[in-house]
Structure formats: structure tokens, C-alpha cells
Amino acid sequence: MKTPHITLYGIPNCDTVKKARAWLTGQGLEYTFHDFKKQGVPPERLPAWLAAVGRDKLVNRQGTTWRKLEPHVQAAAQDDAGAMQLMQAQPSVVKRPVVEWGQGTGTAITVGFDAAAWSALQATLGHP
């Protein structure tokens, strides 16, 4: 069976992204890496990410970037439109990594790294 296309979005120096990339490589899975720092957060992907995982999971309210934001900026991110604007302006506020497992209507989207969940998803998607 053909391996679905995998796109991993994140920041290269993020420890969780490093673990995720190492896991994918260790599983023999090819993937495309999208660097938020160099390429930005893709605005056309945000609606699908929000629909799949929700704003509360996608916006990292525990990180340093969020804590350094002014209260009015944090308040503006309390709806999807405001959250999308914030994620584009401050890519570090996106919880990482965001992974798209496949393309088109059959795409699964995960946020964060969980080896057990990824293994289960890999089996579901028919990865080797």
C-alpha cells in the first residue's frame, strides 16, 4: 500500500519537533517539513486545523510566547478568527508539531507528539 503523504509543521529547534522528526525517520516514513520560522504559518491550512483539533489544542497557552503577549492580544485570540490572526503573526504560539497525515479529504491532523497515538494512526492509515 502507498504511504500517505506526511507534512510536519513546526520550528526546527523545538524539542518536541525534534522528537517527532526522529520518530518519523525511525519508522522509515518520508515526510515534508514546513518551518514556521522560515515559511510562516500557512493561512490556507488553519481552518482545517481548527476544525480537526480546535482552537484550545492548537494555540499553546502554556508557552513563553503566549505568556509574553499583552492581555488584549490574548483576549483577541478567544475566537477562531482572532486565533488565526495571532498564529500567523506569532508562529511560536502554535502548539507543535502539527502533522497532516495524507492529503485531501482523508487527511488526519494531529497536534503535539505522542508515539503511541502516532503508531496507532500509522496502522490505521496503512503505513508499513
SULDA-V166109 format. One record per residue. N is the residue number from 1. RES is the residue in three letters. OMEGA is omega as a letter, one per 40 degrees, with the letter a starting at -180 (999 if undefined). NEAR is the number of other ideal C-beta (glycine too) atoms within 10 Angstrom. Layout:
n=(N:N)
res=(RES:RES)
omega=(OMEGA:OMEGA)
near=(NEAR:NEAR)
This chain:
n=(1:2:3:4:5:6:7:8:9:10:11:12:13:14:15:16:17:18:19:20:21:22:23:24:25:26:27:28:29:30:31:32:33:34:35:36:37:38:39:40:41:42:43:44:45:46:47:48:49:50:51:52:53:54:55:56:57:58:59:60:61:62:63:64:65:66:67:68:69:70:71:72:73:74:75:76:77:78:79:80:81:82:83:84:85:86:87:88:89:90:91:92:93:94:95:96:97:98:99:100:101:102:103:104:105:106:107:108:109:110:111:112:113:114:115:116:117:118:119:120:121:122:123:124:125:126:127:128)
res=(MET:LYS:THR:PRO:HIS:ILE:THR:LEU:TYR:GLY:ILE:PRO:ASN:CYS:ASP:THR:VAL:LYS:LYS:ALA:ARG:ALA:TRP:LEU:THR:GLY:GLN:GLY:LEU:GLU:TYR:THR:PHE:HIS:ASP:PHE:LYS:LYS:GLN:GLY:VAL:PRO:PRO:GLU:ARG:LEU:PRO:ALA:TRP:LEU:ALA:ALA:VAL:GLY:ARG:ASP:LYS:LEU:VAL:ASN:ARG:GLN:GLY:THR:THR:TRP:ARG:LYS:LEU:GLU:PRO:HIS:VAL:GLN:ALA:ALA:ALA:GLN:ASP:ASP:ALA:GLY:ALA:MET:GLN:LEU:MET:GLN:ALA:GLN:PRO:SER:VAL:VAL:LYS:ARG:PRO:VAL:VAL:GLU:TRP:GLY:GLN:GLY:THR:GLY:THR:ALA:ILE:THR:VAL:GLY:PHE:ASP:ALA:ALA:ALA:TRP:SER:ALA:LEU:GLN:ALA:THR:LEU:GLY:HIS:PRO)
omega=(a:i:i:i:i:i:i:a:i:a:a:a:i:a:a:i:i:i:a:i:i:i:i:i:i:i:a:a:i:i:i:i:i:a:i:a:a:a:a:i:a:a:a:a:a:i:i:i:i:i:a:a:i:a:a:i:a:a:a:a:i:a:a:a:i:a:a:a:i:a:a:i:i:a:a:a:a:i:a:a:i:i:i:i:a:a:i:a:a:a:a:i:i:i:a:e:i:a:i:a:a:i:i:a:a:a:i:a:i:i:a:a:i:a:a:i:i:i:i:i:i:i:i:a:i:i:i:999)
near=(7:6:15:18:14:20:19:22:24:24:17:12:8:18:9:14:21:15:13:24:18:11:16:20:11:9:14:9:17:9:18:10:16:18:14:24:12:9:11:13:21:15:11:6:16:19:11:13:22:19:10:16:16:13:16:9:15:21:24:17:13:8:15:9:14:17:9:11:17:8:7:7:16:16:10:15:21:10:9:15:10:16:21:20:15:21:25:16:12:18:20:17:25:25:19:22:25:26:22:22:22:15:11:7:5:9:17:14:19:19:20:16:23:13:12:7:11:20:13:11:15:19:9:10:16:10:18:8)
